[in-house]
Amino acid sequence: MTELPMTPDQNLSRRSLAAVWHPCTQMARAAVVPPLAIARGEGAWLFDDQGQRYFDANSSWWVNLFGHADRAINDAIKHQLDTLPHVMLAGCTHAPAVELAERLSALTGAALGHTFFASDGASAVEIALKMSFHSWRNLGLAEKSEFVCLRHGYHGETIGALAVTDVAVFRDAYDPLLMRAHVVASPDSRLGAGQEALALADLRRCLSERRGHVAALIIEPLVQCAAGMAMHEPSYLRAVRVLCDEFEVHLIADEIAVGCGRSGTFFAFEQSFEEADKARWPDFITLSKGISGGTLPLSLVLTTEAVYQSFWSEDVARGFLHSHSYTGNALACAAANAVLDRFERGDVLAQNRQQAADLAAAFAPFGQDARVQHLRQRGMILAFDVKPELLGARFSERFHLAARRRELLIRPIGGTVYLMPPYLIDAATAQFLFEAVKASLDEVLSEDASHVA
Ligand SMILES: *Cc1c(COP(=O)(O)O)cnc(C)c1O
């Protein structure tokens, strides 16, 4: 018997299932929901090798700010590729890294004037944690060795980053391996009007119980993304800064997901204080994901003069000796500089305000939809929750498949449907997104209703 000819798409998908161990995936489910074989990308659209197109509503895991195969970013990488793809950043330096560090410093008004480079988000978090502890140690305060993080916070999945991550599905299996961090209440606004005060009281309790032992608090400013786009107000961040000062604890703002204009300002943290108020800036900011526009892995840890000075010594061991092979990769830095060019030249933030308003207008009907709760938005992140009592088995997977059939690539987090699109939205695109989301929701929830009936 001859085998049925496989379409190129199925072929690549099947080969992938055999040879590629996909991230964040139970492979037994991937066999049922085979990966899309994506052949190319253009703007907000991805094309599979059948020519079928999909709108990349989650910006390929939140990295793709200006669409796929953006000309200006690609040209910057190509130019760098022909000039200097990579050189080690110990004992050498290069223009793209220097330029990037200077520009990021300028974006913080020189409050965080020192940039340490790494390759992905989790490694930036590791660096911030190590740097915080080591900085206190260099100041003779080695007993400040504990970290505080928020309920349902997410900071990556290496062992150190996972220790300050409170998302059960990523963490539970590895819990015995992890350093003990203190988890305090989240200001998640879905929990009601009093939640912010409650979260602050819980943080105060923790910091005062562990006074003298806490090195740093790590938070995702304004939106706890992986938790299901849990949002809070800038006022929370202001109060957190005050508490960190009071208890002499570093504040690490993990802007890996919310940075680079996603929240409405370049850094989400900016929304919580007056422009000139440098003292309000966090002690560390981590950046990754969007900074290279969805092209190459790159992450950065920005920190203050005070932290930097605490390592300054003739003694090698007092230095920060951390490194990765590709630290400060020149291609990735060139891509990041092209992203910052776009912010400078294109007035991205003003355009994003318009795009966010278009999204809000298109999705407003969900505010009156009885199946939906907690419709919420912060800049270019829009989310809502399907009422838990309506969620059937494998809602997220079935919604994903229903949306695929409507030219939409989207992966809900549990019962939270969210959009985090490239910054390429207009009113018509927003309307398309709404219609595709609504039709997918109608399909999945009516299947569930008919099962119940
Ligand atoms: C994605 C993410 C990370 C981890 O980044 P990776 O590049 O996936 O390691 C850390 N913190 C936050 C807030 C993130 O969203």
The ligand as a MOL file (V3000), in Angstrom:
LIG
                    3D

  0  0  0     0  0            999 V3000
M  V30 BEGIN CTAB
M  V30 COUNTS 15 15 0 0 0
M  V30 BEGIN ATOM
M  V30 1 C 9.5480 36.1460 29.2560 0
M  V30 2 C 9.8770 36.7000 30.5710 0
M  V30 3 C 11.0650 36.3420 31.2280 0
M  V30 4 C 12.0040 35.2890 30.7150 0
M  V30 5 O 12.5490 35.6120 29.4740 0
M  V30 6 P 13.1270 34.4260 28.5630 0
M  V30 7 O 13.7740 35.1230 27.4260 0
M  V30 8 O 11.9300 33.6180 28.1510 0
M  V30 9 O 14.0580 33.6370 29.3830 0
M  V30 10 C 11.3430 36.9520 32.4360 0
M  V30 11 N 10.5160 37.8760 32.9620 0
M  V30 12 C 9.3790 38.2410 32.3470 0
M  V30 13 C 8.5260 39.2950 32.9750 0
M  V30 14 C 9.0020 37.6610 31.1430 0
M  V30 15 O 7.8440 37.9910 30.5700 0
M  V30 END ATOM
M  V30 BEGIN BOND
M  V30 1 1 1 2
M  V30 2 1 2 3
M  V30 3 2 2 14
M  V30 4 1 3 4
M  V30 5 2 3 10
M  V30 6 1 4 5
M  V30 7 1 5 6
M  V30 8 2 6 7
M  V30 9 1 6 8
M  V30 10 1 6 9
M  V30 11 1 10 11
M  V30 12 2 11 12
M  V30 13 1 12 13
M  V30 14 1 12 14
M  V30 15 1 14 15
M  V30 END BOND
M  V30 END CTAB
M  END
